[in-house]
Amino acid sequence: MQKVGQQGADPLWTIFERKVNVNLRLIRLTIWSRVVLLSLGVLALFVFWPGRLMGEMKRRYPFMTLSLRGAFVAALVTLAANDSGIVAAATLLLPATLVALLLLPEVAAGVGGGERAEAG
């Protein structure tokens, strides 16, 4: 903060550049980048895509929908704030993505024509 007060925004750009370089290196070298991209894609489609599937998800699990959105936003903030944001974002997104994928068949069954009948 002292450097910013003395030199303006230039030190912030240096910090930002360092963070981007570390994250780009991790993207090239680790599998975490694929986990983050896949998880962000799944959550973005599942949570922000307007349609019947998300309407059913919001109706059945309103608080879960909010928590999935929160995980998505938190992952984006983590990517921006941490030097190794790829790893942190991936570990943050894993539980949220798994929950979304586990709920998907149940929610899709509700969209596809009512509740599934129990075998018996």
N, C-alpha and C positions, 0 to 999 in steps of 0.2 A: 504494500500500500504506500509505503514511503517513496519507493521508486516511481510509482504512478503519480504521486503528488509532485515529484520533482521533474519527471521526464514526460509526463503525459501518458498516453495509451500505448506507447511503444513497448514497454515491458510486458503488457498483456498479450500483444501479438507474438512475442517470443515464447511465452508460456503456451499459448494456443498452438503455435507451430510445433513445439516439442510434443504436446499431447497428440496431435494429429500424426506426427512421425512415428511415435511409439505404437499407436493404434494401427497404422498402416503396416508396420513391421509385423505386429501380431496377426493381422488379417492374412498376410502372406504365409506365415510360418505355423499357425495353429489351426486346429479343427474348430476352435471356439468361434471363429468368424462364420463358419457355416451354420453352427448352432444358433448364433445370434440372427443371421439373415433368415433362416428357416423359421425360427420362433417369432421374430418380428412380423414376418409375412403371414404366418398362421394367425397370430393375434390381431393383426390389422384387418385381415379379411373377416375374422370371426367376430370382432368387437365393433369395428367401424363400418362394415359393409351394411348398407340399408337393405332390408328385405325381410321376407317372412321368417327366415331362420333366426335372424337376430331379434325380430319382434317376439318370437316364441321364447328365445333365451332371456330377453328382458322380462317377459311375463312370468316365466317360471323361476328365474334366478336373478332378481333385480340387483341384489347386493354382490353376487358373483360377477355380474357384468361390470359393475363399478370397479370391483377389485381387479378384474382383468385389464380394464382401461388404465387403472392406476399403475399396474405392473408395466404396461406398455410405455407410459409416460416416464416412469421411474427408470426404465432401461435407457430411454433416450437421454435423460439427464445424466445417468451414469456414464454413458458413452462420451458425453461432452465434458464431464467433470473429472474423470479418472484418467491417469496416464495409461493404465491397462484396462480401459473401460470395456473392451471386448470381453474379457474373461468375467468381469463383474456383471456385465449386462447378461451374458449367457447364463450364469448361475442364478441370476434373478429371474430370468424368463423361463427357465426349465419347469418349475412347478406350475406356473400360470398356463403355459402351453399344454402341459399334460392334463391339467384340469379341463381346459377348453376342449381338448381332443376326447377326453373321457366322457364329457357331457354331450358331445356332438351326436352320437347315435340316438340318445333319448330325446334330445330336442328335435332332431330331424324326424323322428317317428311322430312327434306331436304335430309337426308341420305337414307331414305327409298324409294326414287323414285321421287324426284322432290318436288316442292312446293305444298302445299295443295291448292286445288281450293276453292275459297270462295263460300259459299252457297248464292244463291240469285236468 
